[in-house]
Amino acid sequence: MTNIPTIDLLIRHLQRVPYLASKNIYKVASYFLYRSHADIDQLCSVLKQVKEKMHPCSTCYTWCEQGTACMYCTDIKRDKTILCVVEQWYDLLTIERTGGYNGQYHVLTGLICPLEGIGPEELTIYPLIARVNQENIKEVILTMPQTPEGEATVAYITKKLKSSGVLVTCLARGIPVGSQLEFVDRLTVYKALTERRPI
């Protein structure tokens, strides 16, 4: 068995990283090759720390450091009657940056996508339903993107929450169709949030 050159090993591992465009893989490899040993050691150390210390919040499923509950769930000043449902944890950060929302969150960790084998069971939809039924939630804001997967997820959650009597709303249509929340500017997200409408 021949040994694989180390540069090829690096390229192979970079190719496994989702969202890293193929045209950028060699540029990223060059970046690492030209970094000092100290820089690489520091990066590896931080990655190990993140894997060891970061855990999903036991309530909303965003990432938090150790413990069982995140800073948003434990903040007594936040409105406990409003629940904003986001696809990923970084969407939560996008909404926080607007400064126009002070309720609770729930991270789905993805969207329903049968083609990729992702159903409600692979997401945190059932814990979301349980939260609505067990807590004093009056409004659920769905912030899924206007994509086939996003629309399917919204339809499924809306159907499951129908009997709860809770108000289900979505962002105003200022968000461009097919766009991801993380790439939309802060003012547009703020307006879409404040001008949300019932589903």
Wavefront OBJ file of the C-alpha trace (Angstrom):
o trace
v 0.000 0.000 0.000
v 1.532 3.291 -1.077
v 1.599 6.218 1.281
v -0.680 9.133 0.376
v 1.239 12.426 0.123
v 0.413 14.725 3.024
v -0.757 17.520 0.721
v -3.269 15.120 -0.838
v -4.506 14.175 2.635
v -5.076 17.844 3.412
v -7.009 18.350 0.152
v -9.133 15.256 0.827
v -10.083 16.501 4.291
v -10.894 19.967 2.976
v -13.136 18.395 0.333
v -15.220 16.900 3.158
v -16.042 20.361 4.544
v -19.573 21.358 3.428
v -20.031 24.797 1.862
v -16.340 25.063 0.952
v -16.386 25.741 -2.783
v -14.154 23.448 -4.835
v -12.424 26.426 -6.457
v -11.303 27.652 -3.017
v -9.930 24.382 -1.646
v -6.383 24.951 -2.961
v -6.423 28.537 -1.701
v -7.445 27.350 1.759
v -4.734 24.673 1.650
v -2.164 27.349 0.745
v -3.380 29.497 3.627
v -2.651 26.685 6.083
v 0.699 25.849 4.463
v 1.939 29.415 4.863
v 0.781 29.808 8.463
v 3.319 29.450 11.257
v 3.396 26.341 13.443
v 2.129 28.488 16.321
v -0.906 29.629 14.284
v -1.771 26.046 13.299
v -1.330 24.811 16.882
v -3.623 27.580 18.132
v -6.300 26.758 15.538
v -6.184 23.044 16.392
v -6.379 23.861 20.094
v -9.464 26.070 19.604
v -11.181 23.393 17.492
v -10.591 20.811 20.227
v -11.900 23.191 22.898
v -15.042 23.893 20.878
v -15.758 20.172 20.481
v -15.208 19.564 24.194
v -17.032 22.564 25.648
v -19.896 23.396 23.285
v -23.199 21.530 23.661
v -26.745 22.077 22.379
v -28.951 23.961 24.836
v -31.345 21.486 26.450
v -34.278 23.823 25.728
v -33.745 25.718 22.464
v -30.904 23.684 20.867
v -28.560 26.565 20.128
v -24.930 26.000 21.074
v -23.827 26.934 24.560
v -20.661 26.425 26.569
v -21.022 23.535 29.003
v -24.068 23.763 31.277
v -27.499 22.737 30.020
v -29.169 26.059 29.160
v -28.028 28.962 26.981
v -27.910 32.680 27.774
v -31.168 33.301 25.892
v -33.186 30.683 27.771
v -31.897 31.788 31.170
v -32.400 35.531 30.602
v -35.350 36.494 32.826
v -35.838 39.770 30.916
v -36.831 38.012 27.691
v -40.489 37.599 26.729
v -41.355 33.958 27.458
v -44.619 34.090 25.490
v -43.008 34.525 22.031
v -40.972 31.807 20.370
v -38.901 32.482 17.255
v -38.102 29.312 15.296
v -34.904 29.408 13.216
v -33.245 26.883 10.926
v -29.730 27.109 12.392
v -27.998 28.709 15.375
v -26.378 31.407 13.219
v -29.857 32.570 12.117
v -30.502 33.299 15.788
v -27.451 35.575 15.815
v -28.740 37.379 12.712
v -32.027 38.156 14.466
v -30.266 39.207 17.674
v -28.189 41.742 15.727
v -31.349 43.573 14.649
v -32.067 44.521 18.259
v -35.784 44.229 17.484
v -36.595 40.907 19.139
v -36.642 40.021 22.835
v -38.424 36.682 22.965
v -37.254 33.072 23.119
v -35.754 30.907 20.378
v -35.931 27.372 19.051
v -33.313 26.000 16.622
v -34.544 23.287 14.244
v -30.963 22.308 13.204
v -32.099 21.966 9.583
v -35.112 21.733 7.266
v -37.322 18.892 6.103
v -35.805 17.472 2.916
v -37.036 13.991 1.889
v -34.533 13.846 -0.995
v -31.705 13.931 1.546
v -33.505 11.681 4.013
v -34.215 14.489 6.466
v -37.636 14.187 8.073
v -39.169 15.736 11.202
v -37.516 13.045 13.329
v -34.042 14.239 12.337
v -34.836 17.797 13.435
v -36.049 19.301 16.727
v -39.653 19.726 15.572
v -41.174 17.381 18.142
v -39.407 19.131 21.064
v -40.760 22.403 19.581
v -44.324 21.051 19.641
v -43.796 19.898 23.227
v -42.541 23.348 24.261
v -45.596 25.039 22.803
v -47.920 22.609 24.573
v -46.126 22.792 27.916
v -45.101 26.443 28.146
v -47.137 29.649 28.051
v -46.349 30.345 24.396
v -48.784 32.729 22.677
v -46.976 33.250 19.364
v -44.608 31.145 17.258
v -42.623 33.018 14.581
v -41.382 30.811 11.737
v -38.336 32.232 9.939
v -37.673 29.476 7.400
v -36.388 30.540 3.941
v -38.769 30.649 0.974
v -37.388 27.482 -0.575
v -39.142 24.130 -1.179
v -37.525 22.760 1.987
v -38.407 25.850 3.990
v -42.019 25.875 2.803
v -42.378 22.143 3.561
v -41.041 22.698 7.076
v -43.389 25.649 7.675
v -46.386 23.645 6.420
v -45.546 20.686 8.664
v -45.030 22.777 11.805
v -48.165 24.856 11.145
v -50.242 21.686 10.779
v -48.831 20.233 14.004
v -49.503 23.446 15.945
v -53.026 23.968 14.601
v -54.738 22.305 17.556
v -52.681 24.227 20.132
v -54.441 27.525 19.406
v -51.147 29.407 19.371
v -50.702 32.259 16.867
v -48.293 31.147 14.118
v -46.666 33.944 12.104
v -43.914 34.235 9.495
v -41.562 36.972 8.391
v -42.867 39.656 6.051
v -42.059 39.176 2.369
v -39.214 41.664 2.431
v -36.850 38.684 2.552
v -35.951 37.739 -1.063
v -37.313 34.394 -2.221
v -34.758 31.612 -1.848
v -32.364 33.645 0.302
v -30.864 32.502 3.596
v -31.479 34.636 6.674
v -27.768 34.878 7.490
v -27.059 36.715 4.205
v -29.832 39.318 4.522
v -28.939 42.769 5.829
v -29.886 43.728 9.379
v -32.496 46.369 8.455
v -34.365 44.016 6.111
v -34.449 41.288 8.774
v -35.677 43.822 11.340
v -38.502 45.026 9.062
v -39.464 41.469 8.113
v -39.590 40.555 11.806
v -41.560 43.579 12.998
v -44.001 43.373 10.066
v -44.541 39.616 10.393
v -47.945 38.218 9.449
v -50.125 35.256 10.470
v -49.851 32.076 8.427
l 1 2 3 4 5 6 7 8 9 10 11 12 13 14 15 16 17 18 19 20 21 22 23 24 25 26 27 28 29 30 31 32 33 34 35 36 37 38 39 40 41 42 43 44 45 46 47 48 49 50 51 52 53 54 55 56 57 58 59 60 61 62 63 64 65 66 67 68 69 70 71 72 73 74 75 76 77 78 79 80 81 82 83 84 85 86 87 88 89 90 91 92 93 94 95 96 97 98 99 100 101 102 103 104 105 106 107 108 109 110 111 112 113 114 115 116 117 118 119 120 121 122 123 124 125 126 127 128 129 130 131 132 133 134 135 136 137 138 139 140 141 142 143 144 145 146 147 148 149 150 151 152 153 154 155 156 157 158 159 160 161 162 163 164 165 166 167 168 169 170 171 172 173 174 175 176 177 178 179 180 181 182 183 184 185 186 187 188 189 190 191 192 193 194 195 196 197 198 199
